[in-house]
Amino acid sequence: MKFARIGTPGQERPVVHDGDGWRDLSPLTADLDGAFLAADGVARTRAALAAGTLAEVDVDGVRFGAPVARPSAVVCVGMNYAAHAAESGSAPPERPVIFLKTPNTVAGPDDAVTIPRGSRKTDWEVELAVVIGRRASYLDSPEQARDVIAGYTVANDLSERAWQIEESGGQWSKGKNAPGFTPLGPWLVTPDEVDGAGTGLRLRSFVNGEPRQDSSTADLIFGVDVLVHTLSQYLALEPGDVLLTGTPEGVALSGRFPYLSPGDVVSLEIEGLGRQRQEYVAWEPEVRA
């Protein structure tokens, strides 16, 4: 199944694709969030589809929002593809490198992205995102990770590299947390539609139609199961939380491509998980009454 949220920002409603078309999930839940996932939302949706109780929905011309509503945490993994570590000037890590993004970085897959005021080095990163469906704390093995994963989606882990690296003070957070810096979606795809562990999926990104990244999740240094198990030893992952698993080589940080400027268009896609498209716009001061 594919889950999604459609509508204007702040007014999204949940829908599900059953293989034939989109169906309204409003009879089951007001939104796609941690509470829905924790309450066996996926299983209840399957039952409702089998019973034929969900009405058809026309999504033509409708905005898709992030496929999970405001996660309590966006947990990210850095340097998880060897080639990207190399282009960043780092050796492949022996243990997962972890950092956090704030919930207000999450945006829809096709929403315009504002380049932050004063930014000189805004960069793109296509990533496989994992959405947690059950609380994960002190899992006994990587195999148990399969039981807590609700599904997968596409993410763009946007970064301001000067703030992340040159002005970091030893942490990456300054360069990772501008509003809208985590476009998610378009869909939350259940594990049975990929391969369960998200392995062997092709990831690609383009800037103004020109290829940038082209890799596979088979090249992850630490796979999804290992990441979820490892993280559960240090923190509790809650239903609805999002895990970004790292990006392959081909970003502007490599020095091979220019950083993003107003007017640029970034497209990203992962096999079976859909495609994003964002136009980048200049920052403007808010108009206050």
N, C-alpha and C positions, 0 to 999 in steps of 0.2 A: 504494500500500500504506500501511497504518497499522501502525506498530510501537508496542508498549507494554511496560511492566514491571508485573507483578501480584504481589500478596502482601504480607505484613507488612513493615514497614520493616527493611531489612537482609537480607531473605530473598526479595526479588523475583526472579521468573523472566521470561525474555523470551517475548513472543508477537507474532504478526503477524496482521493481518486481511486476508483475500484477496478481500473483496467478498461472501463468503457467510458467513463466520464466523471466529472466532479459532482460530489454530493454534499449537501448541507449537514454539518455536524452539530448545529445549534441544539437539536433535541438532546444531545448527550453532554455538551459542555459549552460554557460561554466563551472559552478560549483554549488554545493549545498551550498549556503551561505545566509546571511541575505537579500541581495537584491532579490534573487530568491523567498524566502519565503514571503517577504513583497509584492511582485508583484503578489500575488495569484498563486504562483508556484504550489501548491498542486492541486488547481482547474484546472489549465491549463494542468497539467499532466493527470488528469482524462479524460479531453476532448481529449487529444492526444491519450491516450490508447483506448478510445472508438472509435476514428476515425481510429485506426490501423496504425498510421503514424510513430511509433517508432520501429526501427529495433531490432532484437534479438541480445543479446550479450552473448558470452561464458565466464563465469567467473571461470572456472576450473583452479586451480593453480595460480590464480591472487590474488595479495595482496589487501585486503580491508583496506582503510584508515579510519580515523575518518569520520563519516557520515555528518558532517557539517564543512565547511572550516573556520578555524581560527576565532572563535567567538570573538566579541569585549570584552566579559566578561564571566568568569566562576564563578558563584556565588554559594556558598556552604553553607549547613546547617549542623551544628554540633549537636551531642547529640539528634538526633531525633527519636531514638528508646530507650525505657526505659531501656531495658536490657543492651544496649551498654553504656548508661550513668552510670549504676550501675557498670559495669566491669571497667569503667574508673575512678571510685571513685567519681562520681558526682550525685547530685540529678537531676531528670528530669527537664528541663528548663520550666519556666512559659511562656517565649516568645522565638521565634526562635533565635538560636545562628547563626550568619552569619559571614562568612569570604570569602575572594576572592582568586582565583588562577589566575596566568597570562596565557595569551593565548598560550605561548610556552610550557606549560605543556601538551597540547593536543597532543595525538599520536594515531596511529592506534591500533585496538583491539588486534592484534597479534604481534605487534612490540616488539623487545627485549627492556628491560628496564635496564638502567644503574643505579646501586646502587651508590649514590653520593660519591665522595671522602670524606673519614672521617666518613661516616655513620656507626652508631652502631645499629640503631633501625629502619630499613626500614620496613614498615607495609603495609598490603593490606586492602582494604575496598570496597566490592561490593556495588554499589548504583544505584538506579533508577535515570536516568538523564532526565530532561525535556528540550526540545528545544523550544525556543520562536519563534512564527511565525509572531506576530504583536507587535508593540510597546505597552508596558504596563506601564502606569503612572497614579497613583491615581485611580485605579479601585474602583468602588463603592461597590462591594461585591465579596465574593469568587466565586459566580456563574459566574461572568464575566470572571474568569480566563480561563474557557473552550474556550472562543473565541480567546485567544491569544496563545494557545498552538499548535505548529505545530506537535509535536509528542514526542516519548520517545525512549531512547536508554539505553545501559548498560554503566556504568562508573566504573573505579577503581580509587578511591580517595586515591592515595598513599601518605604516610606520613612518615617523619623521626621524630620519637617520641622524641628523645633526643633534637632535635632542636625545635620541636613544643612546648615541655613542660618545659624541664630543662633549655633551653637557649632562651626561648621565649621572655623575656622582657615584658610579658603581652599580646603578640599577637601570633597567631599560624602560621603566614605567613612563617617564616623561615623553618618550617618543611613541607611545602605544595607545594613549588614552584620549585623544581628541574626539569630540562628539562625532558619531557616524563612522568611526574607524574600524568597525567590524560588520560590514555587510554580510548578511546570512541568507541562504536560500537559493533557489525559490521553494524547494520542498524539503520536508523531513521524510526520508525514505527508509522504510523498515529493513532490518538486516537481511530478511529472506530474499529481498530483491537485488542484493549485491552478492556477497559471499559469506555473510555473517561477521567477518572480521575486517572488512574493508580493504582487502589486499588485492593488488593487481589492477587498481583503477587508474586510468589515464587522467592526468591533470594538465591543463593548458591555460595559459594567459596570453592576452594580446593587448597592445597599446596602439590605438588608432589603426586597428586592423593588422598590425605587424606582430608576428610571433615573438613571444618573450620566453615563457616557460613551457616545457614539454617533457613530462616525466611520468612516473608511475608510483603508486603507493607501495609497490613491491620493493622500492628502494628506501623505504623508511629504515632508519637505524634501529629505532625502537618501535615495534608494531603496536597496533591499537590495544591488543590484550595486555601487553606488557606495560604500556603507559597507564591504563586504567588501574591495573593491579598495583603498580608502583605508587601512583598518586594516592591510592586508598590507604597506604601506610603512613602518609603524612597529613592528609586532610580528608574530610568527609565530603564526597561528591553527592549533591542532592538532586532529586528528580528535576529535570528541566535545565540543569547546568550544561554548559557547552565546553567541550575540550577541543582546542585547535592543535592539530598534530604536527605542525611544521610545514615548511615550504621548500620546494626544490630550487635548484639554481636557475638563474635567469632574471634576477631583479636588478634594479638600478644601482644598488650597493656594489655590484660587481665592477662598476666603472665602464661597462660596455654599452649602457643605455642612459639616456637623460632621465632625470627625475620628472615627476609629474608637474604639469603646468595647467592653469585654467584653460578650458576648452578641450583638454585631452579626454579620450574615452577609453576605459579599460573594460575588457571582456574576459571572463573567466569561466571555465567549465570543468566538470569532472564527470567521467563516463558513468551514465546511469543516474546522476544526481542533478542534472540540469545545468543551466547557464545563467550568469549574471552579466549586467552591463551598467556601468556607472559613468556619468559625465562629471568632470571635476570643475568646480567653480571657485572663484576667488572669494575670500572672506570679506564680508561687509559688516559694519557695525549694526547692532540691533536698533530698530526704531522704537522708541518707548513713548507712550502717550504721556 
